[in-house]
């Protein structure tokens, strides 16, 4: 399955960080609200599970979740991971904050930068299901 936008032919994620959930020819999320999942990673052994649960919840609510924990390899050093994460975040329409984000240096940086750039930032539970037009 090839992404129509970035032309990446991968099994799960296209190069823009969009999860491929359907069997269609593209990543399906180009018209949905893209929400970047922001939360603590360093020092949390369960971060992948927490981010995946958030991703699934946002997907079920009708959003296009962008999960940096799934897009950036775990072995990536912190500085490079932050650069990649911020690049993903800047392509999104909003930021969904996971519990504990204030205790994470990286999440605080992401939230502050998004706010400064006018990207809406809210706790994950405050994002309402998008209305269909």
Secondary structure as UniProt FT lines:
FT   TURN            4..6
FT   TURN            15..16
FT   STRAND          18..19
FT   TURN            30..31
FT   STRAND          34..38
FT   TURN            42..43
FT   TURN            45..46
FT   HELIX           47..60
FT   TURN            61..62
FT   STRAND          64..67
FT   HELIX           68..71
FT   TURN            74..75
FT   HELIX           78..89
FT   TURN            90..91
FT   STRAND          94..97
FT   TURN            99..100
FT   HELIX           101..103
FT   HELIX           105..116
FT   TURN            117..118
FT   STRAND          120..123
FT   HELIX           124..126
//
